[in-house]
Amino acid sequence: MLHGGFGTRLRPLTHTGPKQLIRVAGKPVSQWCLEDLRDAGVREVAVILGELAPERVVEYYGDGGWLGLSLTYIYQGYPYGLAHAVYLAKDFVGDEPFIVYLGDNILVEGVKGFVERFEESDADAMVLLTEVPDPRKFGVAEFGEDGRLRRLVEKPREPPSNYALVGIYFFRPPHIFRSIEALKPSWRGELEITDAIQGLINRGLKVDYAIVGGVVEGHRDAGGYIGG
């Protein structure tokens, strides 16, 4: 789970701590994410921490035992991009399929059904998409005439569709890590996960997608969770 970023668009709430610890319905946002992962069958989770008060995250969650999870903390420090955060978990993941879950999202329907779908598929990766009124703020999907995912573009000025990335991704090693290794920083100075997934598509690997509704999400300028 990615738990980084500066949360600049939620100030002053994020002056003293990560936005993922802001409470929604009595719990920190990221706790909803962790419980969703647990309920989907995930037991081991790497929490990627940023520069903003990472000690508060560790203090709150501890080893994760009280949630029925085993948590490992990985320090990213400065947010060099989501793809960079994912790559930091390479050793943690090993050869196992894994899910990347941004810690400022709440998926109302949960991820269990999507976890099962990915496990039963032969896809090398899968992304979750949702329709949004202004896709220019997100990573956006472009589809071919056959309905397959053809391209992903980060925060486009002219969006190819209204379907945005939710911030939950499924991968099978080693392909995604090889794709990240080939990346160069974007115009934002970050290693973009959209570019990494596009690399999979360009190499002819199978990237599946699912459309979801009921997403309560943050501003996606930060990280989340990685679980296997």
Secondary structure, DSSP 8 states (H G I E B T S, - for coil): -EE-S--GGGTTTTSSS-GGGSEETTEEHHHHHHHHHHHTT--EEEEEEESS-HHHHHHHHTTSGGGT-EEEEEEEES---HHHHHHHTHHHHTTS-EEEEETTEEETT-SHHHHHHHHHS--SEEEEEEE-S-GGGSEEEEE-TTS-EEEEEES-SS-S-SEEEEEEEEE-TTHHHHHHHT----TTSS--HHHHHHHHHHTT--EEEEE---EEE--SSS-EEEE-
